[in-house]
Amino acid sequence: MLWVPMVIMLVVTLVALTLTIASKTQLVVGGTSAKVAGDCLQLVFAVALFVPGVTVAFQGIRKIFQKEVA
């Protein structure tokens, strides 16, 4: 069905969020950020999207492979 595209989109999204979190953290912690407020806000939104994304993914995977009780 559409499992392969769905998994690819999930992986690409989570990797992009991880890279954003890593780069914004380096900018803010390293003190090399030109616009600290904007980078902090992007960091907060990236984390705020990553956590529920992983949570929903694990819940969906668990639901897919859960055995139905008759």
N, C-alpha and C positions, 0 to 999 in steps of 0.2 A: 504494500500500500504506500503510504507516504512516510514511512518510518525514517528512511535515510535522509530526506530533506529536513525533516523535523529535528533529527539529532544534529545534523550539520548546523542548522540555524541556532540551536541551543548552544553548541560548542563555540561557534563564532561569536555569539553575543556575550557569553561569559568570558571568553578570552579578551574581547575588546574592553569589557568592563574591568577586567583584571589589569590590563595594560594601562588603562586610564587611571585606575587607583594607584598603581605603582608610580607612574610618571608625575601625577599631581602630588603624591606624598613626597617624592624626591624634591620637587620644586619648593613645596612649602617648608619642609624640614631643613633642606639645604640652604634656604634663604636666598635662592636665585630667582624667585618668582617676581615678575614685574607687577603683577596685579594679584596680590595675596587674597583679597576678598573673593575675586572671581574663581581663582584656583581652589580655594577652600569650598566654595559653593559647588563647584563641579565634583570635587572629591566627595562631598556629602551626598550628592545625588547619585554618584556612581555606586557608593556603598549602599544607599537606600534602594537601588535597583537590583544590585547583586544578591543581597540577602534574600529578599522574597523570591527572586528568580530561582535560586538554588533550592529554596524550600518548596516551591511549587513543583519544580522538576522532580525532586525526590518523592513528593506525595503522589505525583502522577505515575512515576515508575512503580512505586509500591502498589498503587491501585491497579495498574495494568497486570502485574504479575501475581496479584492476590487471587487465591482460589475462592471460587464462589461456594457458599454453603447452600446446599439444596434444601 
